Amino acid sequence: MNFAQYAIEHKVVSWMFALLLLVGGSISFLGLGQLEFPEFTLKQALVVTAYPGASPEQVEEEVTLPLEDALQQLDAIKHITSISSAGLSQIEIEVHEHYGADELPQVWDEVRRKVNDTLGKLPPGVATPAVMDDFGDVYGILLNVSGDGYTSRELQNYADFLRRELVLVDGVKKVTIAGKITEQVVVEISQQKLYALGLNQDYIYGLINRQNVVSNAGSIRVGDNRIRIHPTGEFSRVEQMERLLISAPGSTKMVYLGDIAQVYKDNDETPTSIYHGNGESALSIGISFSSGVNVVDVGAAINARLVELDNERPIGIELNTVYDQSKMVDQTITGFLINLAESIAIVIVVLLVFMGVRAGLLMGLVLLLTILGTFIMMKVLNIELQIISLGALIIALGMLVDNAIVVTEGILIGIKRGQTRLETSKQVVSQTQWPLLGATVIAILAFAPIGLSDTATGEFCVSLFQVLLISLFISWITAMTLTPFFCHLMFKDGEVSGDEIDDPYKGLIFQLYRTCLNLAMRFRAVTLLIVIAALFTSVMGFGYVKNVFFPASNTPMFFVDVWMPEGTDIKATEALIGRIEKDLLAQQETQDIGLVNLTSVVGQGAQRFVLSYAPEKSYSSYGQLLIEMTDLTSLNRYMRALEKELSLKYPEAEYRFKYMENGPSPAAKIEARFYGEDPVVLRQLATQAKAILDAEPTAVGVRHSWRNQVILIRPQLALAQARETGISKQDLDNSLLINFSGKQIGVYRENSHLMPIIARAPAEERLDADSLWKLQVWSSENNVFVPATQVVSEFSTEWENPLIMRRDRKRMLAVYADPINGTDETADSVFKKIRADIEAIPLPSGYEFEWGGEYETAGEAQVSVFSSIPMGYLAMFLITVLLFNSVRQPLVIWFTVPLALIGVVSGLLIFDAPFSFMALLGLLSLTGMIIKNGIVLVDQINLELREGKEAYRAVVDSSVSRVRPVLMAAITTMLGMVPLLSDAFFGSMAITIIFGLGFASVLTLIVLPVTYTLAFRIPYPKQV
């Protein structure tokens, strides 16, 4: 049965279908989850292994290499990147993109098994490797806990209290605390004093440990009961440790530990990370959301709970929000919903103007029902409201009315020609249902490269394809059913004047178009030459279009990476960060620079709070400032000023200024990788590449991954003298460790809080390098102190590589750079300037080179998309062949596809907009839109020819009859994209579609008829 006939004759079913879409869509919309960006699983894990005392080379050879060899055997592994530093191995694992989130737990289990299988191959002293598979977790809410005058322990107690309370909020997955500084009990003993008193070092430290150990004292049976025995004697207060009695070997004379040592609580001198909030010491609380929840609702619940808990907050402790994804999502989704509403309103207004009030309202209603139907399917398929899915709806808006326009236009023309509503509805739907279905499928297939891409970018954008597929199919269904049904209700038979029956295309626009078309048909060769020349010019002009992978985010926040020379103590790095913070806060106080929030992290990156943020790994010389401004204008102005100021005021550090990104965030936009075994050769190659980048004024932040070499102190152990005095290398290591860094000798318990007991020398000894010569070395064999000068021939110094990086089991040194901020320079433009020179660097035998950075990430994404294009385009071409049972007609249609490039290049150059990955997707989508217009036009030509009309006249009359549907479809799509022009993420895509479709649609109405007459050898008549 004909779809239109069924819908018109079964009014109850049609009304129920419309009601289902209206009510079900509204309910589904309210129940959809809300996110800022799509849920996305970072397929990365980190394997961290401590090897105390080992050099970077030892860590590499004895720990990193065995673990890499084991992990490389897993098929799921795409890349393995490692950093070997003194005492620490950090191996980052990246899994192939085609593994889904549900498959990753199995992959991580296999990783753990491989790591465990390697334990027997690791040397003594290596800690058990930790596999951190939550490395990619995103903490949507970041809070800072700070308080002037509060100790680190007091801040931790309050942060722990908040963690216990917030993890109970529905929708919260995990709450973590970062920036904790270990509190420890210090036993500070001068080795000189121990030597003078003749006290046994091992005995003292062993006694402290044994006195405070938890051991089993058993139980005793008393009658029928078994009673546990638990002696006293553990230290319950630090002061009790000072009252511990000790004696010299062979002596009965006892002394208190407090007489020869200072015992007190102190923070770890070398923490792994330090957080500041607005200039004060702070802790960071990260809150992650459960999958599939409405982030806005959960965020509101968290904030409400924080308000309830505010009475528990000690006076003077501040709780500051660094980032709140729920508020960002609310702003983003609200903004996009406004954009969507504006787009719908624009489309409806256009329909009202060009199609008349009733026809415009009719198609506006069908459009609304189609969107609501899309919401129903999004709810069923668990597709959340986020920037990609809402952007897809806005992109689809114009296409969603294409089918309804063709059907409504056909019905109106039929009524004007005197046919009944039912008769013309049946006829129009019967004639157009399969061509429109084919055109709809082709429009969907144009977006297939996104849905079929198995890269991270493809996964990120897959909801774009899903929403377009759903909405376009629903638009075809509503066009075939509800559109003729509403036409039957809103129009009446006989709504026609006498001259409209003869020719419904007597309007000025139609006559003007007919004249232009006849002129183009008369001079077909000239017409095609002009079009080909314009296309060639646009291809040449594409070289002047800027290229970026993903544009920066609209979030008014930027980052400053601060790199002190490698080997810098974390406290020195913190001191520099503190001076910079003081400057920024003072400028806000005096100049109101627009600073909203200032957070800094020393020693590593912050907790990952958005997908695009890649936290830096652990380096004592590294710090990062997270600076939130009031708006982008203030941000851009101050960011440029701060970049100049820091380089001049604090030249001892290197800086990298970067915006918050919408897409992947590599270590640098430009990355040149050198592979080889010899560190000296790698550094020489890096020096050459660095010199090229330094000479390029548009490249900033030039540095390399191995950083500067550092000084190593090498005590030369005199083996003969050491053997005579009973000193081993381990004795020397222990004495050096205790004297200068401190050694853990036990654990102190304070309720549920465990603190390491650290033995170390007083500050005047451990902070003075000259103390090396005064060192007393304890002999564990003879239980005596021996002066270091007796067993150490000299304390020499050497240079060593503090970091050894590897990638895919090969040593790799990467040179980094970024384009200068505040200019039109992009990573691509800088890359083009330096590429040839760096690639010209001669490589010794056995050494390799490759590009990383944005060039690599963009290339991988584009290769994945383009690899899907041939099959998608072949399917699209075959569908057009099936529709027309011809090859020439599809070729005529496809000839118009490249014409979009004329408009795309013009638009991007006019707006000075970059060609981004999203613009690439927009360009590919234009194929489906243009072919859809071509199918409608060629199908009408075939219809006219079947009715016996002369060939030339059939081409002209068909083209005239399709002017309004083609231009209406183009105009609605173009104007529907207007609200996205100002959006950072979709702006370049909007320009691409608006200008590409606009130019292509106008040219299609001219070029397609011209090429059709040439392809089918239709002559220009002597009399038109």
QUIBEL-V772166 format. One record per backbone hydrogen bond with DSSP energy under -0.5 kcal/mol. NH is the residue of the N-H (numbers start at 1). CO is the residue of the C=O. If there is no record, write none. Layout:
BEGIN
NH|CO  NH|CO
END
This chain:
BEGIN
6|2  7|3  8|4  9|5  10|6  11|9  14|10  15|11  16|12  17|13  18|14  19|15  20|16  21|17  22|18  23|19  24|19  24|20  25|20  25|21  26|22  27|23  28|24  29|25  30|26  31|27  32|28  32|29  35|385  42|40  43|41  44|42  45|93  46|132  47|91  48|46  48|130  49|89  51|87  54|51  59|55  60|56  61|57  62|58  63|59  64|59  65|60  67|63  68|64  69|65  70|66  71|67  72|68  73|70  74|71  77|74  78|94  79|94  81|92  82|806  83|90  84|804  85|83  85|88  86|802  87|54  88|85  89|49  90|83  91|47  92|81  92|90  93|45  93|91  94|79  95|43  96|76  99|96  100|98  103|100  104|100  105|101  107|103  108|104  109|105  110|106  111|107  112|108  113|109  114|110  115|111  116|112  117|113  118|114  118|115  119|115  119|116  121|118  122|118  122|119  126|123  127|50  130|48  131|129  132|46  132|130  133|131  135|132  137|134  139|137  139|608  140|138  141|287  142|323  143|285  144|320  145|283  146|144  146|318  147|281  148|316  150|147  155|151  156|152  157|153  158|154  159|155  160|156  161|157  162|158  163|159  164|160  165|161  166|162  167|163  168|165  169|166  172|169  173|171  173|288  174|288  176|286  178|284  182|180  184|266  185|756  186|184  186|264  187|758  188|186  188|262  189|187  189|760  190|260  191|189  194|190  195|191  196|192  197|193  198|194  199|194  201|199  204|200  205|201  206|202  207|203  208|204  209|205  210|206  211|207  212|208  212|209  213|210  215|213  217|215  217|229  220|227  222|220  222|225  223|221  225|222  227|220  227|225  229|218  236|234  240|237  241|237  241|238  242|238  243|239  243|240  244|241  246|255  248|253  249|198  251|248  255|246  257|244  258|242  259|256  260|256  260|257  261|257  262|188  263|261  264|186  266|184  268|182  271|268  274|602  275|282  276|600  277|280  278|598  280|277  282|275  283|145  284|178  285|143  285|283  286|176  286|284  287|141  288|174  290|171  293|290  295|34  295|293  298|294  299|295  300|296  301|297  302|298  303|299  304|300  305|301  306|302  307|303  308|304  309|305  310|307  311|308  312|309  313|310  317|314  318|146  320|144  320|318  322|142  322|320  323|142  325|140  328|324  329|325  330|326  331|327  332|328  333|329  334|330  335|331  336|332  337|333  338|334  339|335  340|336  341|337  342|338  343|339  344|340  345|341  346|342  347|343  348|344  349|345  350|346  351|347  352|348  353|349  354|350  355|351  356|352  360|356  361|357  362|358  363|359  364|360  365|361  366|362  367|363  368|364  369|365  370|366  371|367  372|368  373|369  374|370  375|371  376|372  377|373  378|374  379|375  380|376  381|377  382|379  383|378  384|382  385|33  386|384  387|36  390|386  391|387  392|388  393|389  394|390  395|391  396|392  397|393  400|396  401|397  401|398  402|399  403|399  405|401  406|402  407|403  408|404  409|405  410|406  411|407  412|408  413|409  414|410  415|411  416|412  417|413  418|415  419|414  424|420  425|421  426|422  427|423  428|424  429|425  430|426  431|427  432|428  433|429  436|432  437|433  438|434  439|435  440|436  441|437  442|438  443|439  444|440  445|441  446|442  447|444  448|445  450|447  451|447  452|448  453|449  459|455  460|456  461|457  462|458  462|459  464|461  465|461  466|462  467|463  468|464  469|465  470|466  471|467  472|468  473|469  474|470  475|471  476|472  477|473  478|474  479|475  480|476  481|477  483|478  485|481  486|482  487|483  488|484  489|485  490|486  491|487  495|492  496|494  501|497  502|498  503|499  511|507  512|508  513|509  514|510  515|511  516|512  517|513  518|514  519|515  520|516  521|517  522|518  523|519  524|521  527|523  528|524  529|525  530|526  531|527  532|528  533|529  534|530  535|531  536|532  537|533  538|534  539|535  540|536  541|537  542|538  543|540  544|541  545|542  548|915  553|660  557|555  558|627  559|658  560|625  561|656  562|623  563|561  563|654  564|562  564|621  568|565  572|569  573|569  574|570  575|571  576|572  577|573  578|574  579|575  580|576  581|577  582|578  583|579  584|580  585|581  586|582  587|583  588|584  589|585  590|586  591|587  592|587  592|588  596|628  597|628  599|626  600|276  601|624  602|274  603|622  605|616  613|610  614|612  615|613  619|603  619|617  622|619  623|562  624|601  625|560  626|599  627|558  627|625  628|597  628|626  629|556  630|594  635|631  636|632  637|633  638|634  639|635  640|636  641|637  642|638  643|639  644|640  645|641  646|642  647|643  648|644  649|645  650|646  653|650  654|563  656|561  658|559  660|557  662|551  666|664  670|817  672|815  673|671  673|850  674|813  675|848  676|811  679|677  682|678  683|679  684|680  685|681  686|682  687|683  688|684  689|685  690|686  691|687  692|688  693|689  694|690  695|691  696|693  697|695  699|696  700|818  703|816  705|814  707|704  710|800  712|798  714|712  714|796  715|713  716|794  717|715  718|791  719|717  722|718  723|719  724|720  725|721  726|722  726|723  727|722  728|726  732|728  733|729  734|730  735|731  736|732  737|733  738|734  739|735  740|736  741|736  741|737  742|737  743|759  745|757  746|757  748|755  750|748  750|753  753|750  754|752  755|748  757|746  758|185  758|756  759|743  760|187  761|738  765|762  766|762  767|763  768|765  769|767  771|768  772|769  773|770  774|770  775|771  775|772  777|775  777|786  778|776  779|784  780|778  781|726  783|779  784|779  786|777  788|775  790|787  791|787  791|788  792|788  793|716  793|791  794|716  796|714  796|794  798|712  800|710  802|800  803|706  804|84  806|82  807|810  808|80  810|807  812|805  813|674  815|672  816|703  817|670  818|700  820|698  823|820  828|547  830|826  831|827  832|828  833|829  834|830  835|831  838|834  839|835  840|836  841|838  847|844  848|675  850|673  852|671  854|669  855|669  855|852  856|852  857|853  858|854  859|855  860|856  861|857  862|858  863|859  864|860  865|861  866|862  867|863  868|864  868|865  869|865  870|866  872|868  873|869  874|870  875|871  876|872  877|873  878|874  879|875  880|876  881|877  882|878  883|879  884|880  885|881  886|881  891|887  892|888  893|889  894|890  895|891  896|893  897|894  898|894  899|896  900|897  901|898  902|899  903|899  904|900  905|901  906|902  907|903  908|904  909|905  910|906  911|907  912|908  913|908  915|546  916|914  917|549  920|916  921|917  922|918  923|919  924|920  925|921  926|922  927|923  927|924  928|924  929|925  930|926  931|927  932|928  933|929  934|930  935|931  936|932  937|933  938|934  939|935  940|936  941|937  942|938  943|939  944|940  945|941  946|942  947|943  948|945  949|944  954|950  955|951  956|952  957|953  958|954  959|955  960|956  961|957  962|958  963|960  966|962  967|963  968|964  969|965  970|966  971|967  972|968  973|969  974|970  975|971  976|972  977|973  977|974  978|975  980|977  981|978  983|980  987|983  990|986  991|987  992|988  993|989  994|990  995|991  996|991  996|992  997|993  998|994  999|995  1000|996  1001|997  1002|998  1003|999  1004|1000  1005|1001  1006|1002  1006|1003  1007|1003  1008|1004  1009|1004  1010|1006  1011|1007  1012|1008  1013|1009  1014|1010  1015|1011  1016|1012  1017|1014  1018|1013  1019|1017
END
